[in-house]
Amino acid sequence: MNSFVPISNFHSNVVSFQKPELAVILSLYGRMVAAGEWRDYGISSLKEVAIFSVFKRTAENPIYKIEKRPKLRNRQGEYAVVGIDGQIVKRGHDLKSVLGILERKLIKLVD
């Protein structure tokens, strides 16, 4: 039997992106969609990590995952961009600087 988890308890047990973080991510996402590079996304909020997955086509594996791991805040940084092969492309403490690696790809596409 499934147990009911009140919404207030659910949010305290999972990591999720906050509004300002989502604004930064969705801004980049919109520009990449306009450039024809990205097509779909998915958001996962789990116990230790929040993941924004980016897809080139809906039925494929994500080409990038933007992760937030608060437990790494005082170490390498809580934000990371992970490539399709599972390799960490960039990690850091500031979301905008971590997403800079994807911004450079966008600039190359526009040029």
C-alpha positions in Angstrom: 0.0 0.0 0.0 1.3 3.4 -0.9 1.6 5.9 1.9 0.5 9.5 1.6 3.3 12.1 2.0 2.1 15.6 2.8 3.5 18.2 0.5 5.2 20.0 3.3 7.1 16.8 4.3 7.9 16.0 0.6 9.8 19.2 0.0 11.9 18.8 3.1 13.2 15.4 2.0 14.3 16.3 -1.6 16.6 18.7 -3.3 15.1 21.0 -5.8 16.0 24.0 -7.9 14.9 27.4 -6.5 13.1 30.0 -8.6 16.2 32.1 -9.3 18.2 29.0 -10.3 15.4 27.8 -12.7 15.3 31.3 -14.2 19.0 31.1 -15.1 18.6 27.5 -16.5 15.4 28.2 -18.4 17.0 31.4 -20.0 19.8 29.3 -21.4 17.4 26.5 -22.4 15.2 29.0 -24.3 18.2 30.3 -26.3 19.4 26.8 -27.1 15.9 25.8 -28.3 15.8 28.9 -30.5 19.2 27.9 -31.9 17.7 24.5 -32.7 20.1 22.6 -30.4 17.8 21.5 -27.6 14.3 20.2 -27.9 13.0 18.9 -24.6 13.9 18.8 -20.9 13.0 17.0 -17.7 13.4 17.9 -14.0 14.1 15.4 -11.3 14.0 16.2 -7.5 15.6 13.4 -5.6 16.9 13.0 -2.0 20.5 14.2 -2.6 20.3 15.8 -6.1 18.1 17.9 -8.3 18.7 17.3 -12.1 17.6 19.4 -15.1 18.1 17.0 -18.1 18.4 18.4 -21.6 17.4 16.4 -24.7 18.1 16.8 -28.4 15.2 14.6 -29.2 12.4 13.5 -26.8 13.1 9.7 -26.9 16.8 9.9 -26.4 19.1 10.0 -23.4 19.9 13.5 -22.1 22.8 15.2 -23.8 23.5 17.3 -20.7 22.4 17.1 -17.1 22.6 20.2 -14.9 22.9 18.9 -11.3 22.5 20.6 -7.9 24.1 18.6 -5.0 24.0 20.7 -1.8 26.2 18.2 0.0 29.1 19.3 -2.2 28.6 23.0 -1.5 31.7 23.3 0.7 33.8 21.1 -1.5 33.9 21.2 -5.3 30.7 23.2 -5.6 27.1 22.2 -5.6 26.4 22.8 -9.4 27.7 20.6 -12.2 27.1 20.1 -15.9 27.3 16.4 -16.8 27.8 15.2 -20.4 26.0 12.4 -22.2 28.8 10.0 -21.3 28.5 10.8 -17.5 31.7 12.9 -17.4 31.5 16.1 -15.4 32.1 18.9 -17.9 32.2 21.7 -15.3 31.6 21.9 -11.6 31.5 25.0 -9.3 29.9 27.1 -6.7 28.1 29.6 -9.0 25.4 28.3 -11.4 26.0 31.0 -14.0 29.7 30.3 -14.2 29.1 26.6 -14.4 26.6 27.1 -17.2 29.2 29.3 -19.0 30.5 26.1 -20.7 27.2 25.7 -22.4 27.0 29.5 -23.2 30.2 29.2 -25.2 28.6 26.4 -27.2 25.7 28.7 -28.0 28.0 31.5 -29.0 29.8 29.2 -31.4 26.4 28.2 -32.9 25.4 31.8 -33.5 28.7 32.8 -35.1 
